[in-house]
């Protein structure tokens, strides 16, 4: 399961109204490793003048890896996180997530990160089954 949804939040969804803040709280509570990683990277990005920051450290466990994969594979969660943190997310392999300044997106850096060439260069035998 991707998210642990409270009965109250489920009822709100069934009635058609879910606030962005309630959705973000659900993500944060359900996927704390993914949330903390993205939040930390967003802080680093906003404090720097870099065009992007990325994580190159594999998650500490399969559970943590699963959290990161789930949050980045979901369009609704990814969009909510991008909006909340003011970033554009990009993803390679099972752990290399990058955050780009959304309001100052460096298209060249972003396109290079998401290119087939970069994906191929970021492969290694130990990550084949990640």
Helices and strands as residue ranges (DSSP letters): H 7-15, H 20-30, H 32-46, E 52-54, H 62-73, H 75-85, E 87-92, E 96-101, H 107-113, H 116-121, G 125-127
